[in-house]
């Protein structure tokens, strides 16, 4: 995530996505089975879904 993460930089926890180990490897580009743009879109979708789940569980305030 340009400008948000990089070498020695970690994004804030709210920008994380729940993912299996295979998806995590693809997002971190340890594997390269998918096109980068596809991976970026899937990760963004995952972040939104994770935030929605956290709001539904009452762990994050959705207001």
mmCIF file of the C-alpha atoms, coordinates in Angstrom:
data_MODEL
# 
_entry.id   MODEL 
# 
loop_
_atom_site.group_PDB 
_atom_site.id 
_atom_site.type_symbol 
_atom_site.label_atom_id 
_atom_site.label_alt_id 
_atom_site.label_comp_id 
_atom_site.label_asym_id 
_atom_site.label_entity_id 
_atom_site.label_seq_id 
_atom_site.pdbx_PDB_ins_code 
_atom_site.Cartn_x 
_atom_site.Cartn_y 
_atom_site.Cartn_z 
_atom_site.occupancy 
_atom_site.B_iso_or_equiv 
_atom_site.pdbx_formal_charge 
_atom_site.auth_seq_id 
_atom_site.auth_comp_id 
_atom_site.auth_asym_id 
_atom_site.auth_atom_id 
_atom_site.pdbx_PDB_model_num 
ATOM 1  C CA . UNK A 1 1  ? 0.000   0.000   0.000   1.00 0.00 ? 1  UNK A CA 1 
ATOM 2  C CA . UNK A 1 2  ? 2.010   2.893   -1.326  1.00 0.00 ? 2  UNK A CA 1 
ATOM 3  C CA . UNK A 1 3  ? 2.502   5.625   1.234   1.00 0.00 ? 3  UNK A CA 1 
ATOM 4  C CA . UNK A 1 4  ? 1.046   3.467   4.019   1.00 0.00 ? 4  UNK A CA 1 
ATOM 5  C CA . UNK A 1 5  ? 3.328   0.438   4.227   1.00 0.00 ? 5  UNK A CA 1 
ATOM 6  C CA . UNK A 1 6  ? 6.784   -0.462  3.106   1.00 0.00 ? 6  UNK A CA 1 
ATOM 7  C CA . UNK A 1 7  ? 10.131  -1.580  4.442   1.00 0.00 ? 7  UNK A CA 1 
ATOM 8  C CA . UNK A 1 8  ? 10.006  -0.990  8.177   1.00 0.00 ? 8  UNK A CA 1 
ATOM 9  C CA . UNK A 1 9  ? 6.482   0.456   7.999   1.00 0.00 ? 9  UNK A CA 1 
ATOM 10 C CA . UNK A 1 10 ? 3.312   -1.277  9.180   1.00 0.00 ? 10 UNK A CA 1 
ATOM 11 C CA . UNK A 1 11 ? -0.212  -0.108  8.441   1.00 0.00 ? 11 UNK A CA 1 
ATOM 12 C CA . UNK A 1 12 ? -2.585  0.590   11.289  1.00 0.00 ? 12 UNK A CA 1 
ATOM 13 C CA . UNK A 1 13 ? -4.391  -2.547  12.466  1.00 0.00 ? 13 UNK A CA 1 
ATOM 14 C CA . UNK A 1 14 ? -7.776  -1.367  11.150  1.00 0.00 ? 14 UNK A CA 1 
ATOM 15 C CA . UNK A 1 15 ? -6.407  -1.749  7.596   1.00 0.00 ? 15 UNK A CA 1 
ATOM 16 C CA . UNK A 1 16 ? -5.837  -5.476  8.033   1.00 0.00 ? 16 UNK A CA 1 
ATOM 17 C CA . UNK A 1 17 ? -7.868  -8.255  6.461   1.00 0.00 ? 17 UNK A CA 1 
ATOM 18 C CA . UNK A 1 18 ? -8.634  -11.691 7.839   1.00 0.00 ? 18 UNK A CA 1 
ATOM 19 C CA . UNK A 1 19 ? -7.075  -14.153 5.407   1.00 0.00 ? 19 UNK A CA 1 
ATOM 20 C CA . UNK A 1 20 ? -5.873  -17.719 5.158   1.00 0.00 ? 20 UNK A CA 1 
ATOM 21 C CA . UNK A 1 21 ? -2.130  -18.347 4.963   1.00 0.00 ? 21 UNK A CA 1 
ATOM 22 C CA . UNK A 1 22 ? -2.229  -18.803 1.176   1.00 0.00 ? 22 UNK A CA 1 
ATOM 23 C CA . UNK A 1 23 ? -3.961  -15.451 0.690   1.00 0.00 ? 23 UNK A CA 1 
ATOM 24 C CA . UNK A 1 24 ? -1.561  -13.803 3.163   1.00 0.00 ? 24 UNK A CA 1 
ATOM 25 C CA . UNK A 1 25 ? 1.395   -15.123 1.151   1.00 0.00 ? 25 UNK A CA 1 
ATOM 26 C CA . UNK A 1 26 ? -0.121  -13.743 -2.050  1.00 0.00 ? 26 UNK A CA 1 
ATOM 27 C CA . UNK A 1 27 ? -0.838  -10.324 -0.499  1.00 0.00 ? 27 UNK A CA 1 
ATOM 28 C CA . UNK A 1 28 ? 2.735   -10.136 0.841   1.00 0.00 ? 28 UNK A CA 1 
ATOM 29 C CA . UNK A 1 29 ? 3.925   -11.353 -2.606  1.00 0.00 ? 29 UNK A CA 1 
ATOM 30 C CA . UNK A 1 30 ? 5.811   -14.346 -1.226  1.00 0.00 ? 30 UNK A CA 1 
ATOM 31 C CA . UNK A 1 31 ? 3.870   -16.174 -3.936  1.00 0.00 ? 31 UNK A CA 1 
ATOM 32 C CA . UNK A 1 32 ? 2.844   -14.680 -7.253  1.00 0.00 ? 32 UNK A CA 1 
ATOM 33 C CA . UNK A 1 33 ? -0.007  -16.838 -8.486  1.00 0.00 ? 33 UNK A CA 1 
ATOM 34 C CA . UNK A 1 34 ? -2.294  -13.874 -9.174  1.00 0.00 ? 34 UNK A CA 1 
ATOM 35 C CA . UNK A 1 35 ? -1.949  -10.581 -11.002 1.00 0.00 ? 35 UNK A CA 1 
ATOM 36 C CA . UNK A 1 36 ? -0.917  -7.732  -8.670  1.00 0.00 ? 36 UNK A CA 1 
ATOM 37 C CA . UNK A 1 37 ? -3.991  -5.615  -9.484  1.00 0.00 ? 37 UNK A CA 1 
ATOM 38 C CA . UNK A 1 38 ? -6.231  -8.598  -8.708  1.00 0.00 ? 38 UNK A CA 1 
ATOM 39 C CA . UNK A 1 39 ? -4.426  -9.117  -5.392  1.00 0.00 ? 39 UNK A CA 1 
ATOM 40 C CA . UNK A 1 40 ? -4.756  -5.442  -4.462  1.00 0.00 ? 40 UNK A CA 1 
ATOM 41 C CA . UNK A 1 41 ? -8.501  -5.510  -5.195  1.00 0.00 ? 41 UNK A CA 1 
ATOM 42 C CA . UNK A 1 42 ? -9.021  -8.746  -3.268  1.00 0.00 ? 42 UNK A CA 1 
ATOM 43 C CA . UNK A 1 43 ? -7.102  -7.349  -0.293  1.00 0.00 ? 43 UNK A CA 1 
ATOM 44 C CA . UNK A 1 44 ? -9.150  -4.128  -0.333  1.00 0.00 ? 44 UNK A CA 1 
ATOM 45 C CA . UNK A 1 45 ? -12.355 -6.205  -0.420  1.00 0.00 ? 45 UNK A CA 1 
ATOM 46 C CA . UNK A 1 46 ? -11.013 -8.245  2.487   1.00 0.00 ? 46 UNK A CA 1 
ATOM 47 C CA . UNK A 1 47 ? -10.275 -5.129  4.523   1.00 0.00 ? 47 UNK A CA 1 
ATOM 48 C CA . UNK A 1 48 ? -13.857 -3.885  4.051   1.00 0.00 ? 48 UNK A CA 1 
ATOM 49 C CA . UNK A 1 49 ? -15.307 -7.296  4.913   1.00 0.00 ? 49 UNK A CA 1 
ATOM 50 C CA . UNK A 1 50 ? -13.109 -7.570  8.008   1.00 0.00 ? 50 UNK A CA 1 
ATOM 51 C CA . UNK A 1 51 ? -14.130 -4.113  9.214   1.00 0.00 ? 51 UNK A CA 1 
ATOM 52 C CA . UNK A 1 52 ? -17.812 -4.961  8.614   1.00 0.00 ? 52 UNK A CA 1 
ATOM 53 C CA . UNK A 1 53 ? -17.431 -8.159  10.644  1.00 0.00 ? 53 UNK A CA 1 
ATOM 54 C CA . UNK A 1 54 ? -15.689 -6.302  13.478  1.00 0.00 ? 54 UNK A CA 1 
ATOM 55 C CA . UNK A 1 55 ? -18.527 -3.740  13.542  1.00 0.00 ? 55 UNK A CA 1 
ATOM 56 C CA . UNK A 1 56 ? -21.155 -6.514  13.532  1.00 0.00 ? 56 UNK A CA 1 
ATOM 57 C CA . UNK A 1 57 ? -19.360 -8.224  16.424  1.00 0.00 ? 57 UNK A CA 1 
ATOM 58 C CA . UNK A 1 58 ? -19.319 -4.954  18.386  1.00 0.00 ? 58 UNK A CA 1 
ATOM 59 C CA . UNK A 1 59 ? -15.517 -4.867  18.469  1.00 0.00 ? 59 UNK A CA 1 
ATOM 60 C CA . UNK A 1 60 ? -15.293 -1.653  16.442  1.00 0.00 ? 60 UNK A CA 1 
ATOM 61 C CA . UNK A 1 61 ? -17.669 1.295   16.606  1.00 0.00 ? 61 UNK A CA 1 
ATOM 62 C CA . UNK A 1 62 ? -19.303 1.678   13.201  1.00 0.00 ? 62 UNK A CA 1 
ATOM 63 C CA . UNK A 1 63 ? -20.429 5.270   13.645  1.00 0.00 ? 63 UNK A CA 1 
# 
